[in-house]
Amino acid sequence: MPPRYRYEQIADDLAARIASGEFPPGSKLPSRRELIKHYEVTEPVIDRAMQVLRIKGMTETLPGVGVFVAE
């Protein structure tokens, strides 16, 4: 099995946290800055992980407000 990119690992972790109810539908995810600090990665890595969750339909982004778990 090929190694996975860090953004994929982060997206999977956040997806699991959403599925477990840690972030219920309608809740706001931590800020980009908080996620960068938590996962110890750069901004583009978090942006790519957020893109994966958005494509999967798990999150919705409100510009200037934040990223929310899809209802």
mmCIF file as Biopython writes it, N, C-alpha, C and O atoms, coordinates in Angstrom:
data_model
#
loop_
_atom_site.group_PDB
_atom_site.id
_atom_site.type_symbol
_atom_site.label_atom_id
_atom_site.label_alt_id
_atom_site.label_comp_id
_atom_site.label_asym_id
_atom_site.label_entity_id
_atom_site.label_seq_id
_atom_site.pdbx_PDB_ins_code
_atom_site.Cartn_x
_atom_site.Cartn_y
_atom_site.Cartn_z
_atom_site.occupancy
_atom_site.B_iso_or_equiv
_atom_site.auth_seq_id
_atom_site.auth_asym_id
_atom_site.pdbx_PDB_model_num
ATOM 1   N N  . MET A ? 1  ? 0.852   -1.180 0.000  1.0 0.0 1  A 1 
ATOM 2   C CA . MET A ? 1  ? 0.000   0.000  0.000  1.0 0.0 1  A 1 
ATOM 3   C C  . MET A ? 1  ? 0.896   1.241  0.000  1.0 0.0 1  A 1 
ATOM 4   O O  . MET A ? 1  ? 1.810   1.338  0.819  1.0 0.0 1  A 1 
ATOM 5   N N  . PRO A ? 2  ? 0.646   2.193  -0.909 1.0 0.0 2  A 1 
ATOM 6   C CA . PRO A ? 2  ? 1.507   3.380  -0.962 1.0 0.0 2  A 1 
ATOM 7   C C  . PRO A ? 2  ? 1.303   4.281  0.253  1.0 0.0 2  A 1 
ATOM 8   O O  . PRO A ? 2  ? 0.234   4.270  0.863  1.0 0.0 2  A 1 
ATOM 9   N N  . PRO A ? 3  ? 2.310   5.049  0.599  1.0 0.0 3  A 1 
ATOM 10  C CA . PRO A ? 3  ? 2.152   5.964  1.735  1.0 0.0 3  A 1 
ATOM 11  C C  . PRO A ? 3  ? 1.083   7.008  1.418  1.0 0.0 3  A 1 
ATOM 12  O O  . PRO A ? 3  ? 0.874   7.371  0.260  1.0 0.0 3  A 1 
ATOM 13  N N  . ARG A ? 4  ? 0.424   7.474  2.448  1.0 0.0 4  A 1 
ATOM 14  C CA . ARG A ? 4  ? -0.646  8.453  2.260  1.0 0.0 4  A 1 
ATOM 15  C C  . ARG A ? 4  ? -0.122  9.847  2.564  1.0 0.0 4  A 1 
ATOM 16  O O  . ARG A ? 4  ? 0.734   10.036 3.429  1.0 0.0 4  A 1 
ATOM 17  N N  . TYR A ? 5  ? -0.650  10.807 1.841  1.0 0.0 5  A 1 
ATOM 18  C CA . TYR A ? 5  ? -0.281  12.197 2.089  1.0 0.0 5  A 1 
ATOM 19  C C  . TYR A ? 5  ? -0.838  12.643 3.435  1.0 0.0 5  A 1 
ATOM 20  O O  . TYR A ? 5  ? -1.858  12.138 3.902  1.0 0.0 5  A 1 
ATOM 21  N N  . ARG A ? 6  ? -0.152  13.594 4.045  1.0 0.0 6  A 1 
ATOM 22  C CA . ARG A ? 6  ? -0.561  14.086 5.363  1.0 0.0 6  A 1 
ATOM 23  C C  . ARG A ? 6  ? -1.972  14.676 5.312  1.0 0.0 6  A 1 
ATOM 24  O O  . ARG A ? 6  ? -2.747  14.484 6.249  1.0 0.0 6  A 1 
ATOM 25  N N  . TYR A ? 7  ? -2.319  15.388 4.237  1.0 0.0 7  A 1 
ATOM 26  C CA . TYR A ? 7  ? -3.659  15.971 4.157  1.0 0.0 7  A 1 
ATOM 27  C C  . TYR A ? 7  ? -4.741  14.890 4.156  1.0 0.0 7  A 1 
ATOM 28  O O  . TYR A ? 7  ? -5.834  15.107 4.679  1.0 0.0 7  A 1 
ATOM 29  N N  . GLU A ? 8  ? -4.441  13.721 3.568  1.0 0.0 8  A 1 
ATOM 30  C CA . GLU A ? 8  ? -5.402  12.614 3.567  1.0 0.0 8  A 1 
ATOM 31  C C  . GLU A ? 8  ? -5.591  12.074 4.984  1.0 0.0 8  A 1 
ATOM 32  O O  . GLU A ? 8  ? -6.709  11.763 5.396  1.0 0.0 8  A 1 
ATOM 33  N N  . GLN A ? 9  ? -4.488  11.968 5.722  1.0 0.0 9  A 1 
ATOM 34  C CA . GLN A ? 9  ? -4.562  11.494 7.102  1.0 0.0 9  A 1 
ATOM 35  C C  . GLN A ? 9  ? -5.395  12.457 7.954  1.0 0.0 9  A 1 
ATOM 36  O O  . GLN A ? 9  ? -6.207  12.030 8.775  1.0 0.0 9  A 1 
ATOM 37  N N  . ILE A ? 10 ? -5.186  13.746 7.750  1.0 0.0 10 A 1 
ATOM 38  C CA . ILE A ? 10 ? -5.923  14.752 8.523  1.0 0.0 10 A 1 
ATOM 39  C C  . ILE A ? 10 ? -7.404  14.724 8.146  1.0 0.0 10 A 1 
ATOM 40  O O  . ILE A ? 10 ? -8.271  14.777 9.019  1.0 0.0 10 A 1 
ATOM 41  N N  . ALA A ? 11 ? -7.690  14.642 6.851  1.0 0.0 11 A 1 
ATOM 42  C CA . ALA A ? 11 ? -9.089  14.570 6.408  1.0 0.0 11 A 1 
ATOM 43  C C  . ALA A ? 11 ? -9.773  13.342 7.004  1.0 0.0 11 A 1 
ATOM 44  O O  . ALA A ? 11 ? -10.915 13.425 7.456  1.0 0.0 11 A 1 
ATOM 45  N N  . ASP A ? 12 ? -9.083  12.213 7.007  1.0 0.0 12 A 1 
ATOM 46  C CA . ASP A ? 12 ? -9.652  10.985 7.583  1.0 0.0 12 A 1 
ATOM 47  C C  . ASP A ? 12 ? -9.876  11.130 9.083  1.0 0.0 12 A 1 
ATOM 48  O O  . ASP A ? 12 ? -10.890 10.669 9.608  1.0 0.0 12 A 1 
ATOM 49  N N  . ASP A ? 13 ? -8.932  11.768 9.775  1.0 0.0 13 A 1 
ATOM 50  C CA . ASP A ? 13 ? -9.073  11.972 11.208 1.0 0.0 13 A 1 
ATOM 51  C C  . ASP A ? 13 ? -10.268 12.872 11.503 1.0 0.0 13 A 1 
ATOM 52  O O  . ASP A ? 13 ? -11.075 12.567 12.381 1.0 0.0 13 A 1 
ATOM 53  N N  . LEU A ? 14 ? -10.382 13.972 10.776 1.0 0.0 14 A 1 
ATOM 54  C CA . LEU A ? 14 ? -11.509 14.877 10.988 1.0 0.0 14 A 1 
ATOM 55  C C  . LEU A ? 14 ? -12.833 14.193 10.634 1.0 0.0 14 A 1 
ATOM 56  O O  . LEU A ? 14 ? -13.833 14.391 11.323 1.0 0.0 14 A 1 
ATOM 57  N N  . ALA A ? 15 ? -12.844 13.392 9.566  1.0 0.0 15 A 1 
ATOM 58  C CA . ALA A ? 15 ? -14.054 12.661 9.185  1.0 0.0 15 A 1 
ATOM 59  C C  . ALA A ? 15 ? -14.462 11.694 10.297 1.0 0.0 15 A 1 
ATOM 60  O O  . ALA A ? 15 ? -15.647 11.557 10.603 1.0 0.0 15 A 1 
ATOM 61  N N  . ALA A ? 16 ? -13.491 11.035 10.892 1.0 0.0 16 A 1 
ATOM 62  C CA . ALA A ? 16 ? -13.779 10.105 11.992 1.0 0.0 16 A 1 
ATOM 63  C C  . ALA A ? 16 ? -14.309 10.855 13.212 1.0 0.0 16 A 1 
ATOM 64  O O  . ALA A ? 16 ? -15.209 10.376 13.902 1.0 0.0 16 A 1 
ATOM 65  N N  . ARG A ? 17 ? -13.749 12.025 13.468 1.0 0.0 17 A 1 
ATOM 66  C CA . ARG A ? 17 ? -14.215 12.836 14.601 1.0 0.0 17 A 1 
ATOM 67  C C  . ARG A ? 17 ? -15.637 13.338 14.359 1.0 0.0 17 A 1 
ATOM 68  O O  . ARG A ? 17 ? -16.429 13.442 15.295 1.0 0.0 17 A 1 
ATOM 69  N N  . ILE A ? 18 ? -15.960 13.648 13.105 1.0 0.0 18 A 1 
ATOM 70  C CA . ILE A ? 18 ? -17.329 14.052 12.757 1.0 0.0 18 A 1 
ATOM 71  C C  . ILE A ? 18 ? -18.266 12.861 12.934 1.0 0.0 18 A 1 
ATOM 72  O O  . ILE A ? 18 ? -19.335 12.993 13.530 1.0 0.0 18 A 1 
ATOM 73  N N  . ALA A ? 19 ? -17.867 11.700 12.418 1.0 0.0 19 A 1 
ATOM 74  C CA . ALA A ? 19 ? -18.698 10.488 12.500 1.0 0.0 19 A 1 
ATOM 75  C C  . ALA A ? 19 ? -18.946 10.065 13.951 1.0 0.0 19 A 1 
ATOM 76  O O  . ALA A ? 19 ? -20.008 9.532  14.274 1.0 0.0 19 A 1 
ATOM 77  N N  . SER A ? 20 ? -17.960 10.304 14.819 1.0 0.0 20 A 1 
ATOM 78  C CA . SER A ? 20 ? -18.098 9.898  16.221 1.0 0.0 20 A 1 
ATOM 79  C C  . SER A ? 20 ? -18.999 10.838 17.015 1.0 0.0 20 A 1 
ATOM 80  O O  . SER A ? 20 ? -19.395 10.532 18.140 1.0 0.0 20 A 1 
ATOM 81  N N  . GLY A ? 21 ? -19.322 11.997 16.413 1.0 0.0 21 A 1 
ATOM 82  C CA . GLY A ? 21 ? -20.164 12.959 17.119 1.0 0.0 21 A 1 
ATOM 83  C C  . GLY A ? 21 ? -19.388 14.032 17.848 1.0 0.0 21 A 1 
ATOM 84  O O  . GLY A ? 21 ? -19.982 14.917 18.464 1.0 0.0 21 A 1 
ATOM 85  N N  . GLU A ? 22 ? -18.066 13.966 17.790 1.0 0.0 22 A 1 
ATOM 86  C CA . GLU A ? 22 ? -17.260 15.010 18.431 1.0 0.0 22 A 1 
ATOM 87  C C  . GLU A ? 22 ? -17.603 16.374 17.821 1.0 0.0 22 A 1 
ATOM 88  O O  . GLU A ? 22 ? -17.650 17.388 18.517 1.0 0.0 22 A 1 
ATOM 89  N N  . PHE A ? 23 ? -17.842 16.370 16.498 1.0 0.0 23 A 1 
ATOM 90  C CA . PHE A ? 23 ? -18.306 17.565 15.795 1.0 0.0 23 A 1 
ATOM 91  C C  . PHE A ? 23 ? -19.663 17.215 15.182 1.0 0.0 23 A 1 
ATOM 92  O O  . PHE A ? 23 ? -19.720 16.698 14.066 1.0 0.0 23 A 1 
ATOM 93  N N  . PRO A ? 24 ? -20.752 17.492 15.896 1.0 0.0 24 A 1 
ATOM 94  C CA . PRO A ? 24 ? -22.074 17.129 15.374 1.0 0.0 24 A 1 
ATOM 95  C C  . PRO A ? 24 ? -22.499 18.010 14.201 1.0 0.0 24 A 1 
ATOM 96  O O  . PRO A ? 24 ? -21.908 19.067 13.979 1.0 0.0 24 A 1 
ATOM 97  N N  . PRO A ? 25 ? -23.525 17.584 13.442 1.0 0.0 25 A 1 
ATOM 98  C CA . PRO A ? 25 ? -24.009 18.392 12.322 1.0 0.0 25 A 1 
ATOM 99  C C  . PRO A ? 25 ? -24.346 19.817 12.760 1.0 0.0 25 A 1 
ATOM 100 O O  . PRO A ? 25 ? -24.978 20.039 13.793 1.0 0.0 25 A 1 
ATOM 101 N N  . GLY A ? 26 ? -23.909 20.767 11.946 1.0 0.0 26 A 1 
ATOM 102 C CA . GLY A ? 26 ? -24.158 22.172 12.237 1.0 0.0 26 A 1 
ATOM 103 C C  . GLY A ? 26 ? -23.090 22.836 13.082 1.0 0.0 26 A 1 
ATOM 104 O O  . GLY A ? 26 ? -23.069 24.060 13.214 1.0 0.0 26 A 1 
ATOM 105 N N  . SER A ? 27 ? -22.197 22.031 13.661 1.0 0.0 27 A 1 
ATOM 106 C CA . SER A ? 27 ? -21.159 22.620 14.511 1.0 0.0 27 A 1 
ATOM 107 C C  . SER A ? 27 ? -20.014 23.168 13.668 1.0 0.0 27 A 1 
ATOM 108 O O  . SER A ? 27 ? -19.775 22.726 12.544 1.0 0.0 27 A 1 
ATOM 109 N N  . LYS A ? 28 ? -19.327 24.127 14.233 1.0 0.0 28 A 1 
ATOM 110 C CA . LYS A ? 28 ? -18.195 24.752 13.551 1.0 0.0 28 A 1 
ATOM 111 C C  . LYS A ? 28 ? -16.925 23.979 13.875 1.0 0.0 28 A 1 
ATOM 112 O O  . LYS A ? 28 ? -16.667 23.637 15.029 1.0 0.0 28 A 1 
ATOM 113 N N  . LEU A ? 29 ? -16.139 23.710 12.843 1.0 0.0 29 A 1 
ATOM 114 C CA . LEU A ? 29 ? -14.846 23.055 13.064 1.0 0.0 29 A 1 
ATOM 115 C C  . LEU A ? 29 ? -13.861 24.078 13.631 1.0 0.0 29 A 1 
ATOM 116 O O  . LEU A ? 29 ? -14.073 25.284 13.502 1.0 0.0 29 A 1 
ATOM 117 N N  . PRO A ? 30 ? -12.789 23.598 14.256 1.0 0.0 30 A 1 
ATOM 118 C CA . PRO A ? 30 ? -11.765 24.526 14.742 1.0 0.0 30 A 1 
ATOM 119 C C  . PRO A ? 30 ? -11.227 25.391 13.597 1.0 0.0 30 A 1 
ATOM 120 O O  . PRO A ? 30 ? -11.288 25.005 12.430 1.0 0.0 30 A 1 
ATOM 121 N N  . SER A ? 31 ? -10.710 26.545 13.947 1.0 0.0 31 A 1 
ATOM 122 C CA . SER A ? 31 ? -10.181 27.460 12.938 1.0 0.0 31 A 1 
ATOM 123 C C  . SER A ? 31 ? -8.965  26.852 12.243 1.0 0.0 31 A 1 
ATOM 124 O O  . SER A ? 31 ? -8.352  25.906 12.738 1.0 0.0 31 A 1 
ATOM 125 N N  . ARG A ? 32 ? -8.639  27.413 11.098 1.0 0.0 32 A 1 
ATOM 126 C CA . ARG A ? 32 ? -7.456  26.974 10.343 1.0 0.0 32 A 1 
ATOM 127 C C  . ARG A ? 32 ? -6.225  27.039 11.247 1.0 0.0 32 A 1 
ATOM 128 O O  . ARG A ? 32 ? -5.427  26.103 11.291 1.0 0.0 32 A 1 
ATOM 129 N N  . ARG A ? 33 ? -6.082  28.150 11.964 1.0 0.0 33 A 1 
ATOM 130 C CA . ARG A ? 33 ? -4.929  28.330 12.849 1.0 0.0 33 A 1 
ATOM 131 C C  . ARG A ? 33 ? -4.871  27.238 13.919 1.0 0.0 33 A 1 
ATOM 132 O O  . ARG A ? 33 ? -3.801  26.701 14.208 1.0 0.0 33 A 1 
ATOM 133 N N  . GLU A ? 34 ? -6.032  26.913 14.509 1.0 0.0 34 A 1 
ATOM 134 C CA . GLU A ? 34 ? -6.073  25.854 15.531 1.0 0.0 34 A 1 
ATOM 135 C C  . GLU A ? 34 ? -5.708  24.491 14.939 1.0 0.0 34 A 1 
ATOM 136 O O  . GLU A ? 34 ? -5.007  23.699 15.568 1.0 0.0 34 A 1 
ATOM 137 N N  . LEU A ? 35 ? -6.193  24.229 13.723 1.0 0.0 35 A 1 
ATOM 138 C CA . LEU A ? 35 ? -5.888  22.951 13.079 1.0 0.0 35 A 1 
ATOM 139 C C  . LEU A ? 35 ? -4.410  22.853 12.717 1.0 0.0 35 A 1 
ATOM 140 O O  . LEU A ? 35 ? -3.807  21.789 12.857 1.0 0.0 35 A 1 
ATOM 141 N N  . ILE A ? 36 ? -3.824  23.953 12.253 1.0 0.0 36 A 1 
ATOM 142 C CA . ILE A ? 36 ? -2.390  23.980 11.938 1.0 0.0 36 A 1 
ATOM 143 C C  . ILE A ? 36 ? -1.580  23.642 13.185 1.0 0.0 36 A 1 
ATOM 144 O O  . ILE A ? 36 ? -0.633  22.857 13.134 1.0 0.0 36 A 1 
ATOM 145 N N  . LYS A ? 37 ? -1.964  24.244 14.293 1.0 0.0 37 A 1 
ATOM 146 C CA . LYS A ? 37 ? -1.241  24.000 15.556 1.0 0.0 37 A 1 
ATOM 147 C C  . LYS A ? 37 ? -1.459  22.556 16.034 1.0 0.0 37 A 1 
ATOM 148 O O  . LYS A ? 37 ? -0.515  21.890 16.458 1.0 0.0 37 A 1 
ATOM 149 N N  . HIS A ? 38 ? -2.706  22.081 15.963 1.0 0.0 38 A 1 
ATOM 150 C CA . HIS A ? 38 ? -3.035  20.739 16.448 1.0 0.0 38 A 1 
ATOM 151 C C  . HIS A ? 38 ? -2.301  19.654 15.654 1.0 0.0 38 A 1 
ATOM 152 O O  . HIS A ? 38 ? -1.726  18.732 16.232 1.0 0.0 38 A 1 
ATOM 153 N N  . TYR A ? 39 ? -2.328  19.776 14.320 1.0 0.0 39 A 1 
ATOM 154 C CA . TYR A ? 39 ? -1.728  18.740 13.478 1.0 0.0 39 A 1 
ATOM 155 C C  . TYR A ? 39 ? -0.265  19.018 13.127 1.0 0.0 39 A 1 
ATOM 156 O O  . TYR A ? 39 ? 0.398   18.181 12.513 1.0 0.0 39 A 1 
ATOM 157 N N  . GLU A ? 40 ? 0.236   20.193 13.516 1.0 0.0 40 A 1 
ATOM 158 C CA . GLU A ? 40 ? 1.636   20.574 13.265 1.0 0.0 40 A 1 
ATOM 159 C C  . GLU A ? 40 ? 1.985   20.481 11.782 1.0 0.0 40 A 1 
ATOM 160 O O  . GLU A ? 40 ? 2.955   19.828 11.395 1.0 0.0 40 A 1 
ATOM 161 N N  . VAL A ? 41 ? 1.171   21.151 10.960 1.0 0.0 41 A 1 
ATOM 162 C CA . VAL A ? 41 ? 1.380   21.181 9.518  1.0 0.0 41 A 1 
ATOM 163 C C  . VAL A ? 41 ? 1.256   22.628 9.024  1.0 0.0 41 A 1 
ATOM 164 O O  . VAL A ? 41 ? 0.991   23.545 9.802  1.0 0.0 41 A 1 
ATOM 165 N N  . THR A ? 42 ? 1.452   22.808 7.726  1.0 0.0 42 A 1 
ATOM 166 C CA . THR A ? 42 ? 1.351   24.139 7.136  1.0 0.0 42 A 1 
ATOM 167 C C  . THR A ? 42 ? -0.081  24.414 6.652  1.0 0.0 42 A 1 
ATOM 168 O O  . THR A ? 42 ? -0.905  23.505 6.556  1.0 0.0 42 A 1 
ATOM 169 N N  . GLU A ? 43 ? -0.347  25.660 6.358  1.0 0.0 43 A 1 
ATOM 170 C CA . GLU A ? 43 ? -1.675  26.077 5.918  1.0 0.0 43 A 1 
ATOM 171 C C  . GLU A ? 43 ? -2.166  25.338 4.669  1.0 0.0 43 A 1 
ATOM 172 O O  . GLU A ? 43 ? -3.321  24.914 4.639  1.0 0.0 43 A 1 
ATOM 173 N N  . PRO A ? 44 ? -1.326  25.170 3.633  1.0 0.0 44 A 1 
ATOM 174 C CA . PRO A ? 44 ? -1.818  24.442 2.448  1.0 0.0 44 A 1 
ATOM 175 C C  . PRO A ? 44 ? -2.269  23.010 2.744  1.0 0.0 44 A 1 
ATOM 176 O O  . PRO A ? 44 ? -3.176  22.497 2.089  1.0 0.0 44 A 1 
ATOM 177 N N  . VAL A ? 45 ? -1.644  22.372 3.720  1.0 0.0 45 A 1 
ATOM 178 C CA . VAL A ? 45 ? -2.029  20.999 4.081  1.0 0.0 45 A 1 
ATOM 179 C C  . VAL A ? 45 ? -3.445  21.002 4.669  1.0 0.0 45 A 1 
ATOM 180 O O  . VAL A ? 45 ? -4.266  20.157 4.312  1.0 0.0 45 A 1 
ATOM 181 N N  . ILE A ? 46 ? -3.731  21.942 5.559  1.0 0.0 46 A 1 
ATOM 182 C CA . ILE A ? 46 ? -5.068  22.054 6.151  1.0 0.0 46 A 1 
ATOM 183 C C  . ILE A ? 46 ? -6.086  22.418 5.067  1.0 0.0 46 A 1 
ATOM 184 O O  . ILE A ? 46 ? -7.185  21.864 5.033  1.0 0.0 46 A 1 
ATOM 185 N N  . ASP A ? 47 ? -5.721  23.340 4.192  1.0 0.0 47 A 1 
ATOM 186 C CA . ASP A ? 47 ? -6.637  23.737 3.114  1.0 0.0 47 A 1 
ATOM 187 C C  . ASP A ? 47 ? -7.009  22.540 2.248  1.0 0.0 47 A 1 
ATOM 188 O O  . ASP A ? 47 ? -8.167  22.383 1.862  1.0 0.0 47 A 1 
ATOM 189 N N  . ARG A ? 48 ? -6.038  21.710 1.948  1.0 0.0 48 A 1 
ATOM 190 C CA . ARG A ? 48 ? -6.297  20.521 1.110  1.0 0.0 48 A 1 
ATOM 191 C C  . ARG A ? 48 ? -7.183  19.522 1.857  1.0 0.0 48 A 1 
ATOM 192 O O  . ARG A ? 48 ? -8.081  18.931 1.259  1.0 0.0 48 A 1 
ATOM 193 N N  . ALA A ? 49 ? -6.944  19.329 3.148  1.0 0.0 49 A 1 
ATOM 194 C CA . ALA A ? 49 ? -7.784  18.426 3.948  1.0 0.0 49 A 1 
ATOM 195 C C  . ALA A ? 49 ? -9.221  18.951 3.990  1.0 0.0 49 A 1 
ATOM 196 O O  . ALA A ? 49 ? -10.167 18.169 3.894  1.0 0.0 49 A 1 
ATOM 197 N N  . MET A ? 50 ? -9.390  20.264 4.133  1.0 0.0 50 A 1 
ATOM 198 C CA . MET A ? 50 ? -10.725 20.866 4.155  1.0 0.0 50 A 1 
ATOM 199 C C  . MET A ? 50 ? -11.416 20.680 2.802  1.0 0.0 50 A 1 
ATOM 200 O O  . MET A ? 50 ? -12.626 20.467 2.734  1.0 0.0 50 A 1 
ATOM 201 N N  . GLN A ? 51 ? -10.633 20.762 1.737  1.0 0.0 51 A 1 
ATOM 202 C CA . GLN A ? 51 ? -11.174 20.562 0.387  1.0 0.0 51 A 1 
ATOM 203 C C  . GLN A ? 51 ? -11.711 19.136 0.239  1.0 0.0 51 A 1 
ATOM 204 O O  . GLN A ? 51 ? -12.779 18.924 -0.337 1.0 0.0 51 A 1 
ATOM 205 N N  . VAL A ? 52 ? -10.967 18.167 0.759  1.0 0.0 52 A 1 
ATOM 206 C CA . VAL A ? 52 ? -11.400 16.767 0.693  1.0 0.0 52 A 1 
ATOM 207 C C  . VAL A ? 52 ? -12.738 16.593 1.418  1.0 0.0 52 A 1 
ATOM 208 O O  . VAL A ? 52 ? -13.648 15.951 0.892  1.0 0.0 52 A 1 
ATOM 209 N N  . LEU A ? 53 ? -12.861 17.158 2.613  1.0 0.0 53 A 1 
ATOM 210 C CA . LEU A ? 53 ? -14.105 17.030 3.379  1.0 0.0 53 A 1 
ATOM 211 C C  . LEU A ? 53 ? -15.265 17.718 2.656  1.0 0.0 53 A 1 
ATOM 212 O O  . LEU A ? 53 ? -16.391 17.220 2.667  1.0 0.0 53 A 1 
ATOM 213 N N  . ARG A ? 54 ? -14.989 18.852 2.036  1.0 0.0 54 A 1 
ATOM 214 C CA . ARG A ? 54 ? -16.017 19.592 1.299  1.0 0.0 54 A 1 
ATOM 215 C C  . ARG A ? 54 ? -16.488 18.768 0.091  1.0 0.0 54 A 1 
ATOM 216 O O  . ARG A ? 54 ? -17.689 18.670 -0.163 1.0 0.0 54 A 1 
ATOM 217 N N  . ILE A ? 55 ? -15.548 18.180 -0.647 1.0 0.0 55 A 1 
ATOM 218 C CA . ILE A ? 55 ? -15.882 17.364 -1.820 1.0 0.0 55 A 1 
ATOM 219 C C  . ILE A ? 55 ? -16.725 16.151 -1.416 1.0 0.0 55 A 1 
ATOM 220 O O  . ILE A ? 55 ? -17.632 15.747 -2.144 1.0 0.0 55 A 1 
ATOM 221 N N  . LYS A ? 56 ? -16.420 15.578 -0.258 1.0 0.0 56 A 1 
ATOM 222 C CA . LYS A ? 56 ? -17.180 14.424 0.241  1.0 0.0 56 A 1 
ATOM 223 C C  . LYS A ? 56 ? -18.558 14.830 0.764  1.0 0.0 56 A 1 
ATOM 224 O O  . LYS A ? 56 ? -19.374 13.971 1.097  1.0 0.0 56 A 1 
ATOM 225 N N  . GLY A ? 57 ? -18.818 16.141 0.837  1.0 0.0 57 A 1 
ATOM 226 C CA . GLY A ? 57 ? -20.108 16.618 1.325  1.0 0.0 57 A 1 
ATOM 227 C C  . GLY A ? 57 ? -20.240 16.607 2.831  1.0 0.0 57 A 1 
ATOM 228 O O  . GLY A ? 57 ? -21.349 16.697 3.357  1.0 0.0 57 A 1 
ATOM 229 N N  . MET A ? 58 ? -19.125 16.498 3.531  1.0 0.0 58 A 1 
ATOM 230 C CA . MET A ? 58 ? -19.161 16.432 4.992  1.0 0.0 58 A 1 
ATOM 231 C C  . MET A ? 58 ? -19.169 17.812 5.651  1.0 0.0 58 A 1 
ATOM 232 O O  . MET A ? 58 ? -19.617 17.962 6.787  1.0 0.0 58 A 1 
ATOM 233 N N  . THR A ? 59 ? -18.668 18.818 4.925  1.0 0.0 59 A 1 
ATOM 234 C CA . THR A ? 59 ? -18.593 20.163 5.492  1.0 0.0 59 A 1 
ATOM 235 C C  . THR A ? 59 ? -19.107 21.195 4.493  1.0 0.0 59 A 1 
ATOM 236 O O  . THR A ? 59 ? -19.203 20.949 3.291  1.0 0.0 59 A 1 
ATOM 237 N N  . GLU A ? 60 ? -19.430 22.353 5.045  1.0 0.0 60 A 1 
ATOM 238 C CA . GLU A ? 60 ? -19.815 23.510 4.243  1.0 0.0 60 A 1 
ATOM 239 C C  . GLU A ? 60 ? -19.000 24.690 4.735  1.0 0.0 60 A 1 
ATOM 240 O O  . GLU A ? 60 ? -18.813 24.869 5.938  1.0 0.0 60 A 1 
ATOM 241 N N  . THR A ? 61 ? -18.517 25.491 3.802  1.0 0.0 61 A 1 
ATOM 242 C CA . THR A ? 61 ? -17.707 26.648 4.160  1.0 0.0 61 A 1 
ATOM 243 C C  . THR A ? 61 ? -18.512 27.922 3.943  1.0 0.0 61 A 1 
ATOM 244 O O  . THR A ? 61 ? -19.098 28.133 2.881  1.0 0.0 61 A 1 
ATOM 245 N N  . LEU A ? 62 ? -18.529 28.760 4.966  1.0 0.0 62 A 1 
ATOM 246 C CA . LEU A ? 62 ? -19.116 30.090 4.847  1.0 0.0 62 A 1 
ATOM 247 C C  . LEU A ? 62 ? -17.959 31.079 4.882  1.0 0.0 62 A 1 
ATOM 248 O O  . LEU A ? 62 ? -17.360 31.294 5.936  1.0 0.0 62 A 1 
ATOM 249 N N  . PRO A ? 63 ? -17.637 31.686 3.737  1.0 0.0 63 A 1 
ATOM 250 C CA . PRO A ? 63 ? -16.487 32.602 3.677  1.0 0.0 63 A 1 
ATOM 251 C C  . PRO A ? 63 ? -16.554 33.685 4.747  1.0 0.0 63 A 1 
ATOM 252 O O  . PRO A ? 63 ? -17.569 34.358 4.923  1.0 0.0 63 A 1 
ATOM 253 N N  . GLY A ? 64 ? -15.444 33.829 5.450  1.0 0.0 64 A 1 
ATOM 254 C CA . GLY A ? 64 ? -15.348 34.828 6.507  1.0 0.0 64 A 1 
ATOM 255 C C  . GLY A ? 64 ? -15.983 34.403 7.814  1.0 0.0 64 A 1 
ATOM 256 O O  . GLY A ? 64 ? -15.875 35.112 8.815  1.0 0.0 64 A 1 
ATOM 257 N N  . VAL A ? 65 ? -16.651 33.240 7.821  1.0 0.0 65 A 1 
ATOM 258 C CA . VAL A ? 65 ? -17.317 32.766 9.036  1.0 0.0 65 A 1 
ATOM 259 C C  . VAL A ? 65 ? -16.653 31.511 9.568  1.0 0.0 65 A 1 
ATOM 260 O O  . VAL A ? 65 ? -16.299 31.443 10.745 1.0 0.0 65 A 1 
ATOM 261 N N  . GLY A ? 66 ? -16.481 30.508 8.697  1.0 0.0 66 A 1 
ATOM 262 C CA . GLY A ? 66 ? -15.840 29.269 9.120  1.0 0.0 66 A 1 
ATOM 263 C C  . GLY A ? 66 ? -16.321 28.063 8.354  1.0 0.0 66 A 1 
ATOM 264 O O  . GLY A ? 66 ? -17.082 28.173 7.392  1.0 0.0 66 A 1 
ATOM 265 N N  . VAL A ? 67 ? -15.865 26.911 8.796  1.0 0.0 67 A 1 
ATOM 266 C CA . VAL A ? 67 ? -16.237 25.631 8.192  1.0 0.0 67 A 1 
ATOM 267 C C  . VAL A ? 67 ? -17.153 24.904 9.169  1.0 0.0 67 A 1 
ATOM 268 O O  . VAL A ? 67 ? -16.840 24.758 10.351 1.0 0.0 67 A 1 
ATOM 269 N N  . PHE A ? 68 ? -18.289 24.454 8.650  1.0 0.0 68 A 1 
ATOM 270 C CA . PHE A ? 68 ? -19.298 23.806 9.484  1.0 0.0 68 A 1 
ATOM 271 C C  . PHE A ? 68 ? -19.562 22.388 9.000  1.0 0.0 68 A 1 
ATOM 272 O O  . PHE A ? 68 ? -19.439 22.094 7.811  1.0 0.0 68 A 1 
ATOM 273 N N  . VAL A ? 69 ? -19.928 21.508 9.939  1.0 0.0 69 A 1 
ATOM 274 C CA . VAL A ? 69 ? -20.303 20.132 9.597  1.0 0.0 69 A 1 
ATOM 275 C C  . VAL A ? 69 ? -21.652 20.187 8.891  1.0 0.0 69 A 1 
ATOM 276 O O  . VAL A ? 69 ? -22.584 20.829 9.375  1.0 0.0 69 A 1 
ATOM 277 N N  . ALA A ? 70 ? -21.756 19.521 7.757  1.0 0.0 70 A 1 
ATOM 278 C CA . ALA A ? 70 ? -23.001 19.510 6.980  1.0 0.0 70 A 1 
ATOM 279 C C  . ALA A ? 70 ? -24.125 18.887 7.798  1.0 0.0 70 A 1 
ATOM 280 O O  . ALA A ? 70 ? -23.917 17.949 8.569  1.0 0.0 70 A 1 
ATOM 281 N N  . GLU A ? 71 ? -25.306 19.429 7.608  1.0 0.0 71 A 1 
ATOM 282 C CA . GLU A ? 71 ? -26.500 18.922 8.327  1.0 0.0 71 A 1 
ATOM 283 C C  . GLU A ? 71 ? -26.952 17.603 7.740  1.0 0.0 71 A 1 
ATOM 284 O O  . GLU A ? 71 ? -27.933 17.024 8.206  1.0 0.0 71 A 1 
#
